[in-house]
Amino acid sequence: MEEIRQKVKEMIEASSSCADLKAAGQAWLDAEGTDREADATAALLAEIEEDVTTIDGLIAFAGSEAGAKVFGEKMAADLLAHAKEIKANGALYCDCPGCSAALAVKELLK
């Protein structure tokens, strides 16, 4: 359980995690060991499914005008190149700290 708690905390602390994912993680931590834990686990897993970015989604966003507005043109271009590189090496998902921790939590909760 300690490993799961640690990964949930990493996910919550990651600046790349969205507010909904952070809230679901905190709700899970708050519910751990209570009669709400099963529901909180289901909600956290559903939020992870919704929020973790696929590598193709990352490539599409980083290469878009919206991505350039969010990240700035240089950072978006760097992110796009990185995403294409990790996809070429077999990545299926974004490897930012938030997505990486969320995927680890998902695997540990299975």
N, C-alpha and C positions, 0 to 999 in steps of 0.2 A: 504494500500500500504506500510505503514511503516514496517509492519511485514514481508512482502515479501522482501523488501530491506534488512532488518536486517538478514534474513536467507540467502539471496544471499551473503551478506558480510561474514557471518560465513563460508559458503561453500568456498568462495574464500580464506579466511584466513586459512582454515584447511590444515595442512601439508599433510594430507592423500588424498586431492583432487589432481587429475592429472592436468597438465598444460592446456589441452583442456577444461576441465570443468571450471577451473578458468577463462580462456579466454572467454568462453561463458557467464559466470556470469558477468564479467566486461562489455562485449558487451551489455548485457541486461541492466545493470545499466546506461551505456552511452546512450542507446536508449530510456530509460524511458521518456515518455511524448512527444516523437517525432513521426514522421510518420514511423520510423523504428521499433517501439516497437513491433508490431505484429510479424514481421519477427524475431526479436531478441528473442521473447518469444518462437516461434516455434523452433528456433535453440537451445535455452537453454533446452527446454523439450527433444529434440532429443538427446542432449549430455548427459543429465541425464539418459535417457534410456540406452544409450550405456555404460556409465561409472559406474553406481552404481552396486556394486558387490552383486550377490545373495549369500545367505548363503551357498548353495552348491558349488558355485564357490570359496568362501572364504575357505571352508573346503578343497576342492581339492588343492588349491594353497598352503595353509598353511601346508598341509601334503605332499607336493611334495619336490623334491630336489631343484627345482627352488625357492620355498618359503623359504627353509632353507638358500639358498645363499643370498636371498634378506634381510631376517630378522635376520639371524643367527639361529643356531639350537635351542637354548633355547627359543628365542622369537617366533620362528615358532611353536614350541611345545606348548607354552603357548597360542598363538593365536588359534591354532587348538583346544585345549581343550575349550577355551572360545567360539569359533564358534559352537562347538558341543553342548555346554551347552545352548547357546541362541537358537539354532535350536530346541533343546528338549523342550524349553519353548515357541516355536511357531514362532520364528523369521524367516522371509523370506529373509532378506537382512542383509548385513554387518552393524554393528552398530558403525563404526568409525565416528569421527566428520564430515568428508567430505561426506560420504554416508548418514548419518543421516540428515545433513543440506540439501543435494540435494533432498532427499525424502520429506522433509518438504516443500521445494520450489515447487516441483512438485504438491503436494497436494494443496498448496495455489494458484497456477496458474490455477488449473482446473476450 
